[in-house]
Amino acid sequence: MYFFQLPLAEMAVAHNDFEFIEQLWQEWSPGWRCPKAVMAEIKVAFRNPSVLRAALGYYRSQFNPALQEPDLADIRKRLSDPIPVPAMNLHGANDGCIGAETVAGMESAFLKHFENHIIPSAGHFLHQEQPDIVNRLIIGFLNKQLS
């Protein structure tokens, strides 16, 4: 994420037909390979300079307040407030971007029912890697909220 702060990030990401994206996905979801047809569509999207700029802008604004939208300042202040609604977190055990250890203890941020599920054999893109498990957990969580 720190690399994305550099002005040359756009050029590096686009180099060699967005090989960087393929490598990043492999690092973030080790042991899983994005289907070639899906990766081809991702590259089509990233060829649009606005898409690449927006994707990098997300990471850049995390570390540079000057890049954050001023109209959202009040919302950003409230991000650390306790969350007053039921919630569920799904996280891949092998996430190479945001380690599973980072979600330990997050239940203290929630005032109502909270579930934290670490999905074995999944990385950052767990909804694509383990769709049956992810869908089952989401449906189960929603059914609990309806009953």
Buried (B, 14 or more C-beta within 10 A) or exposed (E): EEEBBEEEBBEEBBEEEBEBBBEBBBEBBEEBEBEEEEBEEBBEEBEEEEEBEEBBBEBBBEEEEEEEEEEEEEEEEEEEEEEEEBBBEBBBBBBBBBEBEEBEEBEEEBEEEBBBBBBEEBBBBBBBBBEEBBEEBBEEBEEEEEE
